[in-house]
Amino acid sequence: MFAVDALRALLYEDSTSGFDVLFQICTHVAQGHLSLAAARLLGASCLLAIEKDSGGVRPIAIGEALYRLVARSLSLQFRATFSDHFEPWQFGVATRGGCETIVHGLQAIVDLHPDWMVLQLDIQNAFNTVSREAIFHELRSAPSTLDPLFPFGDSLGGALFALGHLRALRATVLQHPNCIFPSYADDTHIVGPVDQVLLAFHTLQDQLASVGLTIQPAKCTAWSPHGLPPSLSLPKGFYVSTIGLRILGAPLGPDSFVQTYAVETLQEALQSLHDLPLLADLQVAFGLLVHCFARRPLYLLRMTVPSLALLAAYGDFDRALLGILEALLRTGSFSSIEGRLAVR
């Protein structure tokens, strides 16, 4: 395994020659100029099983640092190629603000058409079950610039999945032009007139099955601002919401639902935030504070229209963040001039 320490040694022991060596290695990886044995080693992953709140486990594969470095570089280099290929249906690959685009777009649609319905679909074990044949079929029909981007299919797994998923999505869109299908990775949505959404769902279900994907009805939700008639024949197991939807970690619905959801989300985060000083490893605690807790309210801010109640909740959260930071660093209050400058 190509350890992170090896990368650090190349970069810092002799910065010029070390960088040149690393650049040459990454270039060979990006171009696929590796033996089969080397490719297999570089494509290896550390497997973890994370317990889900709803039961079962979520498989997590952590790939090699060197391969992830190359994959990240290629993703940035070919961002425009990715977005041109996947949009306007798939916003989970190389689309800036993809989540915001979907949530605000859906909110605008249901505001204009309150009698329309939104179906929120869940695909079972999507990344592990999508047909590899469908992926490579789509890849071969894609622009030639995509070909060198997938020498193994590890850290770029999200884009590979999206290729297989896009094949089913595109076929459905062609048959149901009056519906809209905004998707983020495997989070798929259908919005449009109620009767047409139901027809589109059955088409999409069949198309997804053709690429190895199965919809989980028990985790799918239907919602309409005007409400759905009791006589509506939804697929068995679908949940009908009367208040709104949680889409991509953000609320979709009337203002009352959006504001309540956002305030409750911040309050739940506050409860977990106070456990950070209990962690033995300060570096882990600080990493969670900066990269997880501090970003949650920023995400909600981008997704919602602020109200007085929500702004008050954000103020409480900011003060709690500062208090936890003081507790972690054991510096005392940041109320001094030096402390205020550090916070800025």
N, C-alpha and C positions, 0 to 999 in steps of 0.2 A: 504494500500500500504506500502511495506517495504521500508521506505525512506533511502536514502544514509546516512543521519545523524544517523540513527540507526546502520548502519554498522560501522560508525566511532566511535560511543560510545562503541560498543563491542570491537573494536580493541585498542582503546587508553585509556579508563578509567582504565582497568586492563588488560594489554596486554596479559598475559598468560591465565587466565581463559576466558577472552573475546574471544580470538582466538579459544580456545577449543570449546566454545559454537557455534561460527560461523562455525567451521569445522563440528561439528555434524549436524547442520542444513543443511549445503550444502550437506553432505553425504546422508541425508534423501531425499533431493530433487533429487540428482543424481540417486538414486536407485528407485525413484518413490514411496517411502514409505510415501505418503500423502493422506489425505482424499480427496474426490472429491471436496468438498467445498474449501479446502486449495489450491488444484491444480488450481481451477478456479481463485481464487484470485491472486495466484502467476503468472498465465498465462495472467493476464489482461495487457492491454497496453494503453498508452496515444496516441490518434490518432490525426494526423496533416495532413492538406492538403496543399501541396506546389504547387504554380502555376508554370506550365511549360512554357518555352519560346515559344514553339510551340502551346500553347493553352491547355486547360484542366488542371487537377490537378494531382499531384503525391501523393498517400496516403502513409504516413509514420507512422509506429507503433513503439513507444518507450516502450520497455518492462521494467519489474521490474528489479531494480539494482541487487537484490539477484539472480534472475533467470539468468540474463545475466552473472553474475560472475560464476555461476555453468556451464553454457553453454560454456563459454570461456575456463574454465578449462578442460572440457570434450573434447573440440575441440583440445586442445593442447595435451592432454593425448592420444587421439586416432588419431592423425594426420596421422600416417603411415597406419592405417586401412582405413581411408578415401581415401588417395591418391591411395592405392592399388586397391580400389574398383572403383574409378572414372576414373583414367587415363587408356589409353592415349587419351580419348575424352573430358573429362570434367576437366578443369584446374582451376575452380573457387572455389574449396573446398579443403582446406588443402594442396595446392600445392605452394611451395615457388617460387616466381617469375613467377606465372602463366601467367600474362599479357605479361611479357617479352618473355616467352617461345612461346606464340602464335604469337606475332608480329615478332620476329626474325625468328621463324620457317617458317611463311608464306613468309617473305622476301627471305629467302634462297630457298624456293620452286619455287617462281616465277622467281628468278634469274636463276635457273637451267632449268625451263620450262616456258619461256616467252610467249609461245602460250597457256598456261593454263588460266583458268578463276577462279576468286575468287568471290563467292557470299557472301555478308554480309546480314544476315537476322535479322529482328526485329520481336519479338513475342509480341503480344498485351496483356498488363496487365498480364504478365506471372505468377507472383507469386500468384496472387489472383484467377487465373482461372485454374491452373493445377489441374488435377483430384486427389482428396485425395485417391480414391480407387487405382489409379495407384501407388501413393506413397507407400501405405501400402503393395501393392502386391510386389513391388520391395524390400521393407524393409524386408518382410518375406523371400524372396529368397536370401537376402544378408547374409554375414557372421554374425553369432550369436552375435558377439561382437558389432554390430551396434544397436541391439535391445534396450539396456538400454539407448541409447543416446538421445532418443526422447520421453521423458515422456509427453511433451505438444506440442512442435512444435512452439516455439516462436523465441528466438534468434538464434536457429539452423534452422530457416526457409530456409536459403540458401541451406543447405544440403538436407532438405526435398524436396525443389523444384528440386534440381539436381537429386534426385532419380527418380522422375516422368519423368523428361526430359531425363534421361539416358535410360529409357525403350524405348522411341521412337528413340533415337539416335542409340542404339545398333541394333535395328531391321533394321534400314536403312543401317548401316555400313555392316551388313552381306550380304545385297543385292547388295551393290556397293563397292566392295573391292578396286577398282582403284581410289576412291576419298578419301579425307582426311577431317575430320569433327572436327577441333579444336573449342572448346566452352569454354566460361567463363560465368558461371551462365546462363542467358538467351541469351547472345550474341553468336549466332551460326554462323559458317562459313562453306562453302563447297568450296574445291579447287580441281581441277583436269582438265582433258581434257574437252573442252567446251560441247560436246554432252553428256558426261557422267555426268557432273555436273547438267545439266538440268534434266536428268532422275532421278538423286539422289534427286534433289529438290522436284520433284513431290512425290517421295516415302516418303521423310521426312515430307512433308506437310500433307500427309495422316496419317503418324504415330503420328505426333504431335496432329492432330485432335482427334486421338483415346485416348489421355490423356488430352483432354480438352484445348489444346493450338492452337492458331490461328496466322498465319503469316500475318503481315501488309505489303502488297506489296509496298505501298507508301513510306515506310521507309526502303526498301531494295535496295541494290546497287550491281551492277555487274561491274567488271573491269578486264582487261587483259593487260599486258605490251605491247603486239603486237596489241592491239585494237580488238574490236569485230566487226564482219561483220554486215553491215546494215540489211542483210536478216535474222539475228538471231532472232528467235521467243522466246522472253523472256516473262515471265508472265506479264500480264497487270499491269501497275503502277510502275514497276521496273525502277529505275534510272540507267543509264549507265554512269559511270565516264570515262573520257579520260585521267585523270592526275594521279590518285591514290586514295587511300582510307584512311579514318580516322578510325582506329580500336582501341578500348579500350583507346581512348584519345591519340593515337600515330599515326604518319604517316606511310603509307605503299605505296611504289612506287619508282620511280626513284629518284636519289640523289637530283635533282633540286626541286622536290615536297617536299621531306623530309625536306630539309634545309629551304625552304620558309615557310612551315607549322610551323616548330619549332620556327623560328624567329618571325613570326606573333603571335604565341601563347604567347611567352614571352612578346611581346609588348602589347598585350591585358591585360596580367596579370599586367603589370606595370601601366596601366591606373587605374585599380581597386585598386592597392596597395596604391596609393596616397590618397585614400578616408579613409584609416584606421584611421588616426589621428582625423577624424571627429566624430568617434564613442564616445559616452559618457562614455561607460564602458571600462576602460583600460584593465581589465582582458579579456573581449571578444576580443578586438582588438589584444592583445598579443597572445591569443589562435589562432586566425585566421592567424596571422603572422607566428607563429611557425609551426602549424599543416597543414596549407593550402598553403599559398604563398611560404614559404621556401621550401616546398617539391615538388612543381611543376617543377622547373628546374632540380631537382635531378631525377625525373621520366623521363623527356625528355632525360637527359644524358644517362640513361640506355637504352633508346629506339632508339637512333640515333647515327650516326657516326659524331663526331665533325668536323666542318670546321672552317676556320678563321672567317667567318661572324657569325657563331653560337657562337663561343667562345667570340667574341666581344659582342654579345647580352647577354650572360651569365654574362660578366663583368659588363655591364650596370645594369643588374638586381641585382647583388650582391651589387653594390654601392647604388642602390635605397633601398634595404632591410636595409642596414646599416643606411641610412638617416632616414627611417621611424622608426627604432628602437630608434635612437637618439631623434626623435620628440615625440615618445610615452613616453620615460623615462625622457625626458627634461633634459638630462645630458650634452648637448652641444656635441662637437665633440669627437669621439673616437680616435682621432689622437695621444693622449698622450700614454705613455708606458702602463699605467693602462688600458686605453681603448682598446689598441691592445691585451693585455692579456685577457680582458673580452670577446672580439670577438672570440678569439681562443677557 
